[in-house]
Amino acid sequence: MREDATEPESKLLRAWQLAVLRFAVTLDDDDRMHALGVAAAVDRLSGAADDAFHFFRRTTAELCAAVSGRPDQDVVIGRFLAQIDNVRLKRAVEAAIARERTPHRTPPKLVASRAKPGNDLWRGLPSRRATGT
């Protein structure tokens, strides 16, 4: 019977992790609020009176601040990554966070090496005068 009770809890924890990932990818305020809402639902699982248990809300707020680029927050992100047991989810979070921390570079120009058409565009084709049209 205990296994049945932990399945909804583990699904809610996974939903929380995915909500944090979504915020890390989008950095959208709506996604931050969604992650905080899921965190509040996880906190309610504790059954503590007067909303005393707020670990997940506090952790989510710290994670969102760290992902948004607040300095010296690598410890918070490291703890979150250490608690993710799904390898694919962990890699996705790492990639989303690393993407935000690298400076934005402009992609290399692929078109710059092509020769620009000039006056010799029609070179090699017979002229209209030569064909009589």
N, C-alpha and C positions, 0 to 999 in steps of 0.2 A: 504494500500500500504506500510505502514511503516513496518508491520510485515514481508512482503516479503523481505524487504531490510535487516532486522536483521537476517534472517535465514542463509544466507551465512556467515555473520559475526560470528554467534554463532558456526557454523560448523568449521570455521577456528580457533576460540578460543579453541574449543574442540580438534582439531588437534594439536594445540600448547601444550595443557595440556598433551595429549598423547605422544607427542614427548619428553617432559620433563620427563615423566614417563619412557619412553623407555631408555633414558639416565641414569636415576636413577637405572634401573635394570642392564644395560650392562656396564656402565661407559666407553663406547667405544667412541673414538674421532669422528668417523663418525656419531654416533648418536647425539653427542653434536653439530656437524656442521649442522645436519638436524634440530635440535631444533632451532638453531639460524636462519636457513633459513626460517622456518615457522614463527618465531618471526618477521623477516623482512617483510614477507607477511602481517602479522597482522598490523605492523606499517604503511605499505603502504595504508591500509584502511582509515587512517586519512585524506589522501589527502593533507598533509602539503607539502609545497614547499621546495625544497632543502633538503629533507630527515630530516627535523628538529625534527620530532616526532620519537623518538627511545626508547620509554618506554619498549616495549616488548623485544627488543634486549638487553638492559641494564639489565632488570630483568632476562632474560634467562642466561646471562653471570654470574650474581650473584648467581642464582639457581644452575647452573652447578658447580660453585666453592664451594658452600655450600654442595652440594651432594657429591662432590669429597673429602670432609673431611676437608675443611678449617675451622679452629676453630672460634667460636663466630659467627656463621652464622645461629643460630636457629631462629632468628627474620625473616630472609629472607624466610626460609622454612615455618615458621608459617603463614606469610602473604599469601604465595602461597596456603597453605592448606585451609586457611580461605576463599579463593575466589573460591574454587572448590565446586560446588553445587551438583555434582553427588556423592552419598555416596560410591558407589563401587570404583569409580576412586580415591576418597580421601583415602580410606582404602588401595588401591593398592600402592599409592604413599607413604603413611605412612609406609607400610610394606617394600617397596624397600629401603627407607631411613634408617629405623631401622636395616635392614639386613646389610647395609654397615657400620653402626656405632657400631655394636656389634663385639667384637673381634672374630676372627675365631677360633673355637674350633674344635678339631678333634672328629669325631663321636665315640661313645662308641664301643668297640670291642664286637661284638656279638658272635664271634667264640671262644673267649678266654675261655669260660666256658665249652666248649665241651671237652670230654675226647679224647686225642690223641691216635690213634691206635698204638699199640706196637706189641710185639711178640705174643700177644694173639688174633691176627686177625682171625686166623682160629680155635680158640678154640670152641669146641662144634660140629665141623664138623668131620665126620669120616675121618681117614687118608687114604691115597692111599694104604698103605701097608695092612690095614685091609680089604679093599674091593677086593684086588687082581688085581687091574688094574695097 
